């Protein structure tokens, strides 16, 4: 790897100061994507700012029916937390299906959504659940946070501190795994809550995670697998690669949406 300066932040203010002082500084949480890309010489940050030991940046708290999940909380802790399992079992199930045990015990929810991989699980879950992403500067609705492939609404001096998720009336996530990477070849999260009926898709969009208006409309009128039979899922604007064609992904979206609705019901 290239020479890199390592900073161990003791607070959010320390992390922000270090983040803005280097030439090309990156936040280090679980490092499940960043360290791999550095080893492959696909990324060469001048500085790494380790935020894992900042007090209050990991763990889950509850206020009313809303979960506050610290950005440095690892996937395994999201999956196993009693409050997450009680208020939003769909999110616990999603976290429990990320990667393998090694990944789940290192990767963090904040790192995953900041990276916004187009095949990651959390973006679909948070978008469908109408979650909010809290930073050191503001609170951003999931609808506004995920802006494209590997891009988000985060500014250069902005660090995710927590994710807020309000308990839905019902929700579920279903995915078809890419067997080598364990990322979602396609993943679909469905949810009904205060924000209405929402359906979010990962692993398929040319521009990353997205909501499917047709499936949302059908399920808003009738929450059932049969309600989606007449919905056309178009292959335009879907990814096509060596793993699956756009047409195959379009079919998977509908199949997985039905599985998620059946599970949520």
BELBELUR-V956285 format. One record per backbone hydrogen bond with DSSP energy under -0.5 kcal/mol. NH is the residue of the N-H (numbers start at 1). CO is the residue of the C=O. If there is no record, write none. Layout:
# BELBELUR-V956285
NH;CO  NH;CO
This chain:
# BELBELUR-V956285
5;46  7;48  9;7  9;50  15;11  16;12  17;13  18;14  19;15  20;16  21;18  22;18  26;47  28;49  29;27  35;31  36;31  37;33  38;34  39;35  40;36  41;38  42;37  43;37  46;24  47;24  48;5  49;26  50;7  50;48  51;28  51;49  54;51  55;10  57;54  61;68  63;66  66;63  67;165  68;61  69;67  69;163  70;59  70;68  71;161  72;57  73;70  75;107  76;104  77;74  78;74  79;75  80;76  81;77  85;81  86;82  87;83  88;84  91;88  92;88  93;89  94;90  95;91  96;92  97;93  97;94  98;95  99;182  104;100  105;101  106;103  107;103  109;73  110;71  111;71  112;108  113;109  114;110  115;111  116;112  117;112  120;117  124;121  125;121  126;122  127;123  128;124  129;125  130;127  131;126  132;164  133;140  134;132  134;162  135;138  136;159  140;133  142;131  144;141  145;141  146;142  147;145  147;151  148;151  150;116  151;148  153;145  158;155  161;134  162;134  163;69  164;132  165;67  167;65  169;192  170;192  172;190  174;188  176;186  177;175  178;183  179;177  182;178  184;119  185;176  185;183  186;176  187;202  188;174  189;200  190;172  191;198  192;170  193;196  196;193  198;191  200;189  201;210  202;187  203;118  206;237  208;205  210;201  212;199  213;211  216;212  217;213  218;214  219;215  220;216  221;217  222;218  224;222  228;225  229;226  231;228  233;231  234;232  238;235  239;204  241;244  249;245  250;246  251;247  252;248  253;249  254;250  255;251  256;252  257;253  258;254  259;255  260;256  261;257  262;258  263;259  264;260  265;261
